[in-house]
Amino acid sequence: MPPSIVGVRFNPIGKIYHFDCGKITDLTLGDYVVVETSRGKQLGQVSQIITDPGSPPEGGWKLIERRATPRDLVTRQGWQAREPEVVEFARDRSNELKLIGVKIISSEFSFDGTRLTVFFSTETEEKADLKSLRQDIQRRFAPSQVDLRQIGPRDVAKNLCGIGACGLEKRCCCQFLSEFSSISIRMAKEQGISLTPGEITGMCGRLRCCLSYEFEQYTEARSHLPKRNKEVKTPVGVGKVVDVRPLQEMITVEIPEVGYREFHISELTIVTPTEEKSSGKQQ
């Protein structure tokens, strides 16, 4: 059965967008296509064949305009070759205009050069006045229609790439993360990771994306284990839980007159409220 909905990427580690193949029935993985997007016509690569797309978005699926030709690929490369020139010009002009805290990160021409997007970040929460900068870029690279788009710290790190805070040759965000998930301090606490900023902060200055990788496994493992300060019966007496190693299912227990001992969960029995009261009366 020929594909009807396919996933398309516009850069190797970019987000996947779904499009309707329309009358093009022989698309396969790796094919290049031309589609209309909010940033003009773009050339993307088919990275998914969707067998069960589910309900269409409001307004329906956008259609793939056509399969890309070798000439299209050459045209795209020609516009890509001009993108560093745009960044250099925008940075120089930003310095001349004394736009404090504004950093020009990258630029991107649409497939046919009709649209030019310049990505920037700011170091302050105040909205920068970039009207003059946009007009100058517009004049310099006419007739392309110029748009300035602000991106966050994680997108900046993804764009610049470089060594990860953990020492990996490339950061996760520019290796395989196509989208950023929400990260919280709770994820670090659940995994017993030190809350020292240097331990949980990535090169972007935000909580590391990798804190979410094993979060669900730790949460599931902890749900079957006693919490800290819970009283448990061990082979050598009753004690209080002081530490838990979820993935190993090992529990460290403090036992009066014995000290700290480590046990597997299979060796322990949780003391019930009734047993706790009974133990209190005997004392």
Stockholm file with secondary structure:
# STOCKHOLM 1.0

chainA/1-283         MPPSIVGVRFNPIGKIYHFDCGKITDLTLGDYVVVETSRGKQLGQVSQIITDPGSPPEGGWKLIERRATPRDLVTRQGWQAREPEVVEFARDRSNELKLIGVKIISSEFSFDGTRLTVFFSTETEEKADLKSLRQDIQRRFAPSQVDLRQIGPRDVAKNLCGIGACGLEKRCCCQFLSEFSSISIRMAKEQGISLTPGEITGMCGRLRCCLSYEFEQYTEARSHLPKRNKEVKTPVGVGKVVDVRPLQEMITVEIPEVGYREFHISELTIVTPTEEKSSGKQQ
#=GR chainA/1-283 SS CCCSEEEEESSTTSCCEEEECTTCCCCCTTCEEEEEETTEEEEEEEEEEESCCCSCCTTCCEEEEEECCHHHHHHHHHHHTTHHHHHHHHHHHHHHTTCTTEEEEEEEECTTSSEEEEEEEESSSSCCCCHHHHHHHHHHTTTSEEEEEECCHHHHHHHHCCCCTTCCSSCGGGTTCSSCCCCCHHHHHHTTCCCCHHHHBCTTSSBCGGGGTTHHHHHHHHTTSCCTTCEEEETTEEEEEEEEETTTTEEEEEETTTEEEEEEGGGCEECCHHHHHHHHHHC
#=GC SS_cons         CCCSEEEEESSTTSCCEEEECTTCCCCCTTCEEEEEETTEEEEEEEEEEESCCCSCCTTCCEEEEEECCHHHHHHHHHHHTTHHHHHHHHHHHHHHTTCTTEEEEEEEECTTSSEEEEEEEESSSSCCCCHHHHHHHHHHTTTSEEEEEECCHHHHHHHHCCCCTTCCSSCGGGTTCSSCCCCCHHHHHHTTCCCCHHHHBCTTSSBCGGGGTTHHHHHHHHTTSCCTTCEEEETTEEEEEEEEETTTTEEEEEETTTEEEEEEGGGCEECCHHHHHHHHHHC
//
